[in-house]
């Protein structure tokens, strides 16, 4: 199976643009069994890992932002 590197790069870039353009993310868990769970922002549609979401939430907490 060949990997479409250009297509994959375009998806990554689009996800990064969404992450950077959203003022406040609202991540919701997506069940993708048997794959590991991913999270999607209900506002911008960006996809993220559990590690990213945890770091994002900790950063907001340390900045004094409401949950």
N, C-alpha and C positions, 0 to 999 in steps of 0.2 A: 504494500500500500504506500503510495507516494504522499508526501506531506506537501501541501500547498503553502510554502513559506511566505509568499506575498500575501495570501489571504489571511494567514495567521497573524502576520505583522499588522495588517489593516484592522483586524479585530482587536488586537492589543492596543493599538493607537486610539481606536474609537473608545475603548473602555477607559483609557487614561484621560481622554478629553472629557468624558462624562464625569469621572471622579473629580477632576480638577474644576469643573464648571459648577458643581452642585454646592450650594452654600452650607447645607446641613443634610447629611445622609440619614436615611431611615432604613437600616438594613433588616431584611427579613430572610429567614432561613429557607433554603430550597432543598427539598429531599431528592437526592439523585441516586438512590440506591442502585447498584452496589458501590457507586463512586462516593468519595467523601463529600460531605455536605458543603455547599457553597452558599453565599449570601448575596442578595440582590437589593440594591437601593430602590425603594418604591417611588422615589422622586425622580432620579436620573436614569435608573436602569442599569447602573454600573454593577459589575459582578466582582466579588472579593472573597478571599479565603477567611477562615476563622481567625487566623493570626492577624490579618489586616484589620478585621472588624474589632477584635479585642484591643489592638493598639490604638485604633481610632477612638474607641469609647474611653479608654484610659486617658488619652490626650484631652478629650472634651471634659472629662471629670477634673483633671488637673488644672484646666483653664477656667474652671468654675461654671461651665455651661450646664444647663439643666439636662436631665436625662431624656 
